[in-house]
Amino acid sequence: MWVIALFFVFSFKPLKLTPARSVAYPASRSQLVVTATDSIVLLSRDSYCRGGSPELTVTGTNVNWYADAGKKQLLYQGNTYHSPPLDQTTTFYLTQTISGVETAPVAITIEMVEAFLRNTVVTPASCGKSDGAISVTATGGTTRNPLYYSLNKGHAQRSPIFTNLAAGTYLLMDSVAAGCWGTINVVVPGPPGPSLSTIAVVDPHCGQADGTITVSAFGGSGSLSYSLNGVDFKSNNQFTNLTGGAYTITIKDQDQCTVSKSTSLKNSVRLSINQIDNIATSCGQSNGRIRVNSPTGNGRITYSIDGLTYQVSNTFDNLTAGKYTVYVQDETGCGERQTVLIDASKGAMITHIRAETATCGAADGQISITATGQGSLSYRLNEKPYQGDSSFTQLSSGSYEVQVKDEQNCISQQQVSLGEPCENAIYLPDAFTPNQDGINDSWTIYFPFPNLQLDALTIFNRWGEVIYHSDSRMLTSGDSLWNGMYKDQRQAGIYTYLLKVQFSPAGKIFIYQGTVLLTL
């Protein structure tokens, strides 16, 4: 510990004193009352600051105020005299006139005082301690008006010495005459302590005690040491392995001067997967589910089942049976993972379908289904009621949806075609050119089955007249329906036709209507 005793002497010019109402007088000072005779008494004060203009009040009748005992210079008549500014102690001579007779003069002396601050001696304060002092030398006090001293407008004291002072600037005040104060700033120096420039922090990560605080400081005496608790100091300016919370950094130099500053590290929690719900698949479908419940972490949490693509939702749907690794990550980059198993399941499964295509115009198609599943199976076509039989007969051409359901209500379905409906398989060109070039010389019919029964064909011109009619006959694909002749000639135009056919003997008659363009 160091001890310093430095003395600084300051010389000042005399200060002009002015009233300072904010500083209280000591309780021991009482107002002075001077009595000249039984008839003339000074009611106001008899001491004032130099340069002031006293307001003087006395008792008496028809009072005269004179500047001299010989009554050569009359100053004022009356009980209250407003004096001009006085720079020195002054005596006034007062008489009173009673029944026309003026009495002998009575002297009243008004003391004008002023304090002069000559110098101060300052003892510096030790580092961080209140052991500095200020010693004041001043003149101007009198027996009736002694000097008083005050620091920072505090309690006035008679002693010119102030002790137990910390380093800093103080407002020194001295006074006489009940409120005439002079002021000056006095600095109590202290040794230069260390200064803290920057604090760099790294917050702890993922709930671990791995936070750091790095301090930059300068100044002070000798080498600096650092502490986080104000007790244990070290030369290294970095603190490691810290948890989140508030810290107070203290820096100390060789003279035990210190500087402190507070900082904090963000709290961090370990990311934890508390619970994962998994739902197995059903019916052998890709309908498994994984749900991560109530994980704890820092900030927003995201989820993934491949470690690459993360999502905000904590649920994964439409999963196939198998093993999955669930990854959870918070906004600070902390991660956790856990393995989850989605159990497999079995459901109804169609293993084979035998389909017999229907004959055109007849309902003689068949579908036979082979399937597996849990317990007994039921079957249906095109949303019709389920049946126990796996075969369906008397089916027309067309497309069918086959469904198989087991006892666990698992359903397997598949599309089956029994060929295109015959009425949709006929192709009738919408134009032909009977110009005898061997290409498209007649209006021809096409279909994918062996033959077709023509019931009737009628062709009309644009005025509705029948220009061609054919009766029943058997057709094969590629047969000509009309060569364009009407009355031994061909005439270009658009013609309307009405075609009636049967796909099986005695079967239903299908009618086709439309137009055909004849060009030459």
NORRAVEN-V70355 format. One record per helix or strand of 2 or more residues. SS is the DSSP state (H for helix, E for strand). FROM is the first residue (numbers start at 1). TO is the last residue. If there is no record, write none. Layout:
ss=SS from=FROM to=TO
ss=SS from=FROM to=TO
//
This chain:
ss=E from=8 to=9
ss=E from=18 to=19
ss=E from=41 to=42
ss=E from=47 to=49
ss=E from=55 to=58
ss=E from=63 to=66
ss=E from=74 to=77
ss=E from=80 to=82
ss=E from=90 to=98
ss=E from=101 to=102
ss=E from=106 to=113
ss=E from=116 to=123
ss=E from=132 to=139
ss=E from=148 to=151
ss=E from=161 to=165
ss=E from=168 to=176
ss=E from=180 to=188
ss=E from=194 to=202
ss=E from=211 to=219
ss=E from=225 to=227
ss=E from=238 to=242
ss=E from=245 to=252
ss=E from=258 to=265
ss=E from=275 to=279
ss=E from=288 to=293
ss=E from=301 to=304
ss=E from=315 to=319
ss=E from=322 to=330
ss=E from=335 to=342
ss=E from=349 to=356
ss=E from=365 to=372
ss=E from=378 to=381
ss=E from=391 to=395
ss=E from=399 to=405
ss=E from=411 to=417
ss=H from=422 to=424
ss=E from=427 to=428
ss=E from=431 to=432
ss=E from=443 to=446
ss=E from=452 to=460
ss=E from=466 to=470
ss=E from=473 to=475
ss=E from=480 to=482
ss=E from=485 to=486
ss=E from=489 to=490
ss=E from=493 to=502
ss=E from=509 to=518
//
